[in-house]
Structure formats: structure tokens, C-alpha cells
Amino acid sequence: MYNDYYDNGAAIAGIFAVFLISLLFAAAFYVISSIFLMKIFEKAGVQGKWRAWVPVYNTMVFAKLGDVSPWVVLIGIALSFIPYLNFLTGIALAVVLALAAWRVGLKLQKDAVWVVLFVLLSIVWYGINAFDKSRWNPNIAPAPWAGNGFLADTTVWQGVPVQPSAAAAPGYGAPQGYGAPQGYAPPAPQGYAPPAQPGYAPPAQPGYTPPAAAPGQPPAAPQVPPPAPSVPPAAPQVPPAPPTAPPAAPPAPPTDPNQPPA
């Protein structure tokens, strides 16, 4: 009887010791990870160090920085407490957080392979990104789920910078490490006008009105061909012949009848 009581007390003490040690490890892990998250949030420009110390909320902010909807993370955390679903939801939540870590790592100049370290030892991943000399660069290629899908981040929280790579339009295929051009719109395609052909008129398009001439510009003057240059008269080929006989003498003046003869 005494041995049974002693064995039961030792078992209870062992369980309590294991629980206490696990609680201490969990508290230490939470404090250290919160410090690391606080440093990462500072690099990303998040206002308020308290955001890194609030349970669940700090993970949602981390997801936003990783271009993942924070509400997906919240739903995954809530479903992980439901029996028979916690295993599947735990795997799904781990995948979502790995995607967010991949995006955060890219913005901290880390290659995609670094996400393996996050999956295996997340606390080490947090520490390296928190205290290395990398700087935050949100202008990277958009995520494959940006702009559509349930993973897309469309929320705006005061104090948490909006990530341009999360708000980019879907289908943008820039290479990794390069930012999407800001304020750029491709030029509209110009219509092709075929060359005019004599005796051919293009068919009229329904609902189309040709553009009017720009105001303030006079109509172009009709092109008139220049007049042909005047041709001078041809020079005579043969000069006129000189007279062959002298001119005749003038006739004698009439005689006066009253004048005596000479």
C-alpha cells in the first residue's frame, strides 16, 4: 500500500516536472521569438514594438509582411484546436507560414532555399534575419497568388506598411529580385491604315466617326502645279535684204503762173 502511494506520488511529481519544464521552454521560446520578430518588424517599417509581443496577432502581422492574408492564418490557428482536424489544419498552417517566410526572406535578400531553415528551425531563421545586416526591400516580384485567391492579402492595417508586391496586379511576371515598375502603363496599340488604292474606298465601320481636325489649325491649301515657264519667240534666221535701187527723187514743185520764166 505504501509502495503504491509512493509510486503514484512519484508519477504525479514527474508529470508536473515535465509540464513545468515544457512551460518554461515554451515561455523562453516565445520571448526569444518575440524579440526576433520585433527586430524584423523594425526592418519592415512596422510601427509599434508591441505588435511583436501579442500572441497570434504577431503571426498575422508576419503573414502580412509575407504577402499572405492574415485572416487565413487566424482561421488556421482557430481550426488547429478542433479535434480530428488539428493534424490537417496544422500541416496547412505550417505551409502557409512557410510561404510567408519565403516572401519575407526574399525581401531581406535571402534566397528561396532559406525557407528550409524556417521549416526545420524557425527560431534560428528568426534570429539570423533579425540581427544580420540585410535591409528590407519590398519591391520584389509579386507572389503567384497576388491579386486573387484566398491567400491574397487585401487588408490595410494602420502602422503596418502595405506591401507593393502583394497589391500588384495578377499575371505580372517580373523576375525574382526585381521590383515592378511603378506608374507605368503600356501604350495603346495604334490602328493600321493600309495605303490608299485608286478607285478603292474602305467599307464604313458602324459606329465609327473619323476624328475631327485639331482646332486652331487652318485647312491645308490645295496644291496647284506651278505654271509652265514662258518660251521666248525664236530669233529670225535670215536678216532682211538691203534695197537694190535708190529711192526716187521727189517731184518738182508746182510753177507759179505769175512768175516770169527764167
TACORNOR-V753052 format. One record per helix or strand. SS is the DSSP state (helix for helix, strand for strand). FROM is the first residue (numbers start at 1). TO is the last residue. If there is no record, write none. Layout:
BEGIN
SS_FROM_TO + SS_FROM_TO
END
This chain:
BEGIN
helix_2_44 + helix_49_52 + helix_57_65 + helix_70_79 + helix_86_107 + helix_112_120 + helix_122_131
END
